[in-house]
Amino acid sequence: MQRLCACRIGRHRVFVVPPWTQGSGLSWSCPGSRPVPQLLAYEPVGPGSAPLGVMSGQCELNTQGTYYGTVSSFAEEVRRYWDEDSLYYDDVSHHHPVRPAEQAAWQAALAEVLPPEPSRVLDCGAGTGFVSLMAARLGHMVTAVDISSAMLERLKAKAGEQSLNIEVLEGTAEDPPDGPFDAVVERHLLWTLPDPLKALRAWRNVAPFGRLVLVESIWGEVDPLEALRGRARSLLAHLRCAKPEHHAPYPGSLRGQLPLASGTSPDVLAGLVSSAGWVSPQLKRLRDVEWASSLGLRWPERLIGVSPRFILHANSAPSHS
Ligand SMILES: C[S@@+](CC[C@H](N)C(=O)[O-])C[C@H]1O[C@@H](n2cnc3c(N)ncnc32)[C@H](O)[C@@H]1O
């Protein structure tokens, strides 16, 4: 049992945890603290140190007035969330579009930005494999990396059904396999990384002559008009008693550590891509994908449309255009 000190910062009670407890699942106790309602962030001490993880589980008061919970690392908490979400993720049509027109629109969009096939493509945060499967169908040699084994199981099952050969690796996107790759791709991963710049730099190192392809959309609060549209969509979904997009909201203790948790703005992403050393960033709106997706919407959702989708691509070296 590890005794910890706590102080309150804003809404969070922040615990100082020795670095060696990271990911160890150790129990902790905090004498004298007041009831703590839910998951809590904790931070290590030391110059330039980033948050190490989160407290997981409800805190309980024992007879000595001591609070108990478990410590798990940030990565473990993220993995747990997506392992659970894997049961529901593909039920949402824009996570895993199946209509032929949507598939065709996505295929055209990816074919345009990927290098000539067959190239070596790394899909970071591949999840249930929408991008990996499409790149493999286009004739590329795909390596799919994800932190969640349950998400990857879905990918493997689909690859098997479609007789596609995809290398599947469980791991973190910030620590990619060596490569070298001709392209590094991600779709909707960056928002859930605590240090997106670090990941973008790591991807550049494993694709020294390759291309970066970020597949993103406008969501959250990055644009006031789109935020309004998003609220209208949520209201209609609520009125229709539609299933939520995920099994649960992303834990607040994780969101607090994610710089892009309130949305991925093209401006911010283009800045990060350049800061990471990628050159010639190019932004492309995926209007055909949006059109094909909106054809599948009901009224009045059709009037609101889908959120704007875009690809930001860039190169490792100026000569690779
Ligand atoms: C929103 S889903 C996107 C999945 C997939 N790219 C897609 O387009 O459907 C985010 C994925 O990122 C994975 N993920 C989150 N943090 C990660 C990390 N640090 N390294 C690798 N994968 C991560 C999750 O397990 C999840 O599968």
The ligand as an ORCA input file, in Angstrom:
! r2SCAN-3c Opt
* xyz 0 1
  C     -11.539      7.147    -32.680
  S     -10.744      5.592    -32.780
  C     -10.223      5.632    -34.493
  C      -9.998      4.226    -35.047
  C      -9.682      4.161    -36.538
  N      -8.499      4.924    -36.868
  C     -10.846      4.625    -37.370
  O     -10.665      5.526    -38.182
  O     -11.937      4.057    -37.254
  C      -9.229      5.881    -31.920
  C      -8.321      4.665    -31.891
  O      -7.059      5.072    -31.399
  C      -6.562      4.067    -30.535
  N      -5.580      4.713    -29.657
  C      -5.781      5.631    -28.695
  N      -4.620      6.026    -28.157
  C      -3.650      5.332    -28.812
  C      -2.230      5.297    -28.737
  N      -1.575      6.083    -27.873
  N      -1.552      4.477    -29.560
  C      -2.218      3.684    -30.435
  N      -3.554      3.657    -30.545
  C      -4.259      4.482    -29.763
  C      -7.792      3.541    -29.839
  O      -7.578      2.259    -29.305
  C      -8.807      3.558    -30.982
  O      -8.779      2.332    -31.679
*
